[in-house]
Structure formats: structure tokens, C-alpha cells
């Protein structure tokens, strides 16, 4: 056996031995945001259930700061032994496209474990906008290029990138107005300060049902049971359009495959617990689960998609 094959064999043997004894101590789920947000809530929902399956405590470790970069980088640099897990939204797939420099390599420093949830977005307008459908909006925007505005959290946010994807797909020019967060953006929409936005479904549903906002289309490939009468944007006029948010688990690259699969198995079990599913669905999101391979395919597709959107939209690199 040559030296390279010997090293590979030794590495596999060490990984298998580690996987067989795993876990021998508590597992940490790093949430790269402060307590109380949607990522933190999901982590605290699944951690106890995963702990039951792993027969070790699963501890939620909030490491906020720098828009999630500090906690994410901590996991990228952690030992690949399955004891440090990242729970993050799909901002991880957006970051390489929009930031000039990152302390980690999003594509290569992490191994996807499981997509936990899917978040549907919705294109909404203030009723004062003289367009009641996606086709009417496209016609209006083409008749008045550059005169319509939409509200946004900024170019590093998946909501703006979804709207930019809409613009590119429809061939229209609609100008962003930046707000500091979804809450002030929602207030501006309700007040008619800005006529149009892509918003998380869970935030907009009450306003849509009360008639204070108009739903033009959801960004998911299928209609949502929460608003079954609202068409998908693909149905409403832009064939093939899709943009959904997600939250998922990652571990450092080079974590033994058996450990990745064990974590995935326990995460899926946690998601399938009736009380967990009910709380996720009640929050306007969908539990997903699935294999590491499925999540890896989704992650790679989103990395490529957002890179393309940022380039086509001409969004400059952010510091």
C-alpha cells in the first residue's frame, strides 16, 4: 500500500471509530444571532428532541454579531467532530455573492446536514397601487420604467434578492427603498409609504386577510395552504419563478459522514414530533427534513442562483 492510500485508510478508520462512540458529550447548536429571533426559536424547539435521540444534552449557543458572521465563522473553524453544529438561514448562500470579503468559505468550509424548514415569501402591494395581479404589475412597471419603488432590507437580504430576481425575470425596472428591518418595512407598506415588497408570508398574512395589503403571488413552487387562493408567481405570469427561504443545520467540513447522517436522522425525528410540526406550521413555515444529499443540492443551487442574481442586478460588493 502506498503512503497516500495508507493515510486515507487511517483517516477512514479514525472517522469510523469516532462515529461509533458519538456522541460522548453534549452537542452545541451555534445560532449566529442573538436570542429571541426566528433562528433561535427554531433551535430551542428542536434541541431537546435531538438531545433525546442522541442521549446527550443539545445546547443552544447564541453567538451573535456582524450579521451572523461571528458565529458562522466559529463553526467553520471548529473541530469536525460533530459537537459543534450551525443552525443558519439561507443568508449563508447569499453571503458569498454580496460580500467583498468573508472570514470563511461558505461553499467549502461546511457540510450540509438537514434543511429544517422552508419559508415562503409573498409579493404584496398596498391597495393604492393600481395593479391587482402580477401581470398588471409588470404592465404598469413597463409603462413607467424606474418610477415604481419597492421596500427592502438591503442588498444583503434574500427578500431584496428575490425582488431583484422578479425584476430580471419580468424585464422591469423597479427601484428599492431601504428600511432597517422587516418590521419598519411592514409599517411603511401598511401606511402606503412604499407600494410594493417581497415579505415573509408569516408577517403579511394578517394584513392580507384584513385587506390592508394585497397579495399578488407567493414565491414558492406550489400554493400555500395558509392563503390557498393566492397564486404562485409562476402561475401568475413568470414561468419557473421560485425563491424560498430556509433554515438548516451545517457542520464543519470533513466531519465524518456517519456523524453527519446521525445528526440528520435525529433532526428529522425532531421535526416529525407532532408538537414541533404544529409550532412550525403555526408560525407560517413548513417543516422539511430530508437527507444531507438533498440539502447539499439545495445549498449549491442557491449559491449559484444568488451569485447570478447579484451579477445580473449589478449589485456592488458590500463591505
N, C-alpha and C positions, 0 to 999 in steps of 0.2 A: 504494500500500500504506500503510495507516495505521500509526501508531507501534507499537501493540500487536502487530500481525501481523509487523512488521519485527523486533521484539525476539524473538518466538517463532522466526522463521526463522533469525535469527542464533544463537539458543541451540541449535537443532537442528543447524545447521551445525557449531558448535563441538563439540557432543556427538559427531557423526559423525566429525569429524576426530580427536578423542581416542580413540574406539573403534578406528579404523583403525590407529593407532600403538600400541595397547595390547597387551601390557604392554611398557614400555620400561625397567622397573627391577623390583627384587624386590617381591613382594606379601607383605603381612603378614596372617596369620590371628591375630586377637586372641582369646585364651582368657581369659575374665574370672575365672579361678580359678587357684590355684597348680598347679605341675607335679605329675603323678602321678595325678590324678583321671581319671574316665572321659571327660570332655570333652577334657582334654589328650591322653589316649591316642589318641582318635579323630583329633584334629588332627594329631598326629605320624604317624599311619597314612596319612592322605590327602595331607598336604602334599607329600611327594616326588613322588607320582604326578601331582598337579596341576601341580607345577613342570615335570615332563617335557612336559606338554601345552602349558603356557604359554611354555615355553622361557625361563623366568626362575625364580630361586630363590623358593620359597614358605616364608617364615619363620614359625615359631610364636612368638608374643609373649604370654607369660603376664603378665596384669595383674590379679592377684587383689586382693581387698579388698572390704569392705562387702557381702558376699554376692553378689558379681558385679557390683555397681553401678558400680564404678570403671572396669573395662574396658569395660563396655557403654556407659557414658556417653562414654568416649573415642572409640568408634566413631561414636556418634550425632553427635559434634561434629567428626568428621574430614572432610577434603575428599571430596566424592562423585566420586572419580576411579578407583575400583576397586582402589586399592592398600592399602586398609585394610578387612579383612573380619572379621566377627564370627562365631565359632562358639559357639553357646549352646544350652542345653536349653530346654524349654518353660516354664521359670521366667519367661521373658520375657513369656509370655502370661498368667502368673499374677500378676506383679508389680502391674499397674495395679489389679487387683481387691482386693489385700490391703494395699498400702502407702498411707499417707496422702499421702505426697509422694515424687515421683521426680524425679531430675535430667534426665530425658529423657521424651519422649512415645513410648511403646512402639508405639502404633498408627500414628504418622505420621513418626517420625524414622528409620525403617528400611525398606529394600526387601528382601523375602524373595528368596533366590536358589535354594536347594535344600534340601529335607528330606533329611538324610543317613541317619539311622537311625530306627527305631521301637523303643520299649522297652515290652514287655508287663509289666503288673503282675499280681499274683496275690493273691487274698484267701485268707489262710491262718489256721488256728487251731491252738492247742495241742490235742493229742488229748484232754486232760482236759475240754474244752468239750463238753457234751452236745448237740452238733449236728454232724451229718456231712455236711449238704448246705446249700445256700443257703436252701432252703425251710424246713428245720428251724431254721436260724439266725434267720430272720425270725419264725417262730412263737415261738421262745424269747424273742427281744427284745420281741415284742409282749406276751408273758405277763408279762415283768418289765421294764417300761419304766424306763430310766435306771439299771438295776442292772448291765448289762454294760459292760465297758470295751474299748477298742481302743488299740493303741500307735500313736504318731505322731511325726513330726519337728517338728510345729508347724504353725500355720495358714498359713504362707507356703509350705508344701511341697505339691507335687502329690499326694503319697501321702495326706496328710490330706484334701485336697480331693476326691480320688477316693472316700475312705471317706464323706465328707460327702454326695457325690452318691449313693452307695449308700443312705445313711440316708434322704435325701429321696425317692429313687425307691421305696424299700421302705416308707416311712412308719414308721420305727422310731427309737428314741432309744437310742443307744449313746455312751458318754462317753469322750472322748480322754484318754489319759495321755501326756504329752510326754516324749520322750527326745532326747538330744543327738546325733542321727545314726542312720543305718541300722544300723551295727554294734552299738551298745548295745541298740537296739530288737530286733535279731535275737537277741541273747543273752537278753534278757528273755522273748522268745517261747519260746525253747527251754527256759528254766527254769520256764515256767508262771507267770511274774510278771504277765504280761498275756496274755489268752486269744486275742486276735484282732488282725489287722493287714492292711493292704494293703502288699505288699512288692514290690521289683523281682524279676522272675522269676529272673534270674541268681543272686541271692543265696539264694533259697529252694529252688531245685531240689534241691541235695544233701540238705537236711533233709526235703523231701517224699519223695524216693526212699528215704531210710533209715527213714521212718515217724516221725521226730521231730516233724514238723509235718504237718498235714492240709490238703490243697488243696481249697478249696471252689469256686473258679472263677477263670478268668482274665478280665481286663478288656478284652481285645481283641475285635473283632467276629468273629474266627474262632479256632478252637482253635490251639494252638501245637504244632509238631512235637516240641518238647522234652518236653512232657507231653501226648501226644495223647489220653489217657483223661480228662483234666480238662476239664469242660465250660466254656463261656463263662458269665459271669454272666447274660447274656441268655438262654442256653439253660436255665440252672438256675433261672430264676424271675423275672427282671426284664427284660421285653422291651425291646429297644432300648438296653440299657445298654452304654456304651463309654467307656473312658478309657485312653489310651495316652500314654506319654511319647515325646518326640522330641528329637533334636539336629539343628540345621540351620545353614545359612550365611545371613548377612544382610550387606548393605552400607548405607552411609548413604543416606537418601532423596535423590532427584534424581541418583543415579548413572545415566549414560546406559544406555538399555535394551540396546544392543548389548554393553556390558561385562557387564551382569547375565547376559545369555544366554551369553556366552563363559565366564564363571565357572561357571555352572550346567552347561554342557556338559562342562567339564574335571572338575568334581566328580563328575558321573555316570560319566564314564570311569574316574576313580579308584576309585569304588565297585565298578565292574564288573571290576576287575582281580582275578583268581582268589585271589591271596594276601590281598587286602584283604577280599573277601567272606568267605573262610574264617575270618579272625580275628574279624570282626564276629559271624558266626553262632556261632562257638565261645564268644564272650563272652555268649551268650544274647540277642542283639539281632538285628534284621533290617535289612539294607541296603534303602534305599528309592529315592533318586534322584528323578527326576521334574522337571517344569518349574517355573519361577518362579511361574507362574499357579496350579499345583496347590498349591504350598507356601503361597502367599498365601491361598488359600481355607482351608487347614487352620489357618493362623495366626489369621485373622479369626474362624473358627468357635470356636477355643479361647479367644480374648479374650472373646467373648460368653458362652461356656459357663461359664468360671470366674467372670466377673462375676455371672452368675446364681446359681451355687452359693454364692458368698460371701454374697450378699444373702439367699438363701433360708435359709442356715445361721445367719444372724445373727452372722457373724464380724466383730468390730470392726476398724476400720482400724489397721494396725500402724505404728509409728514407723520 
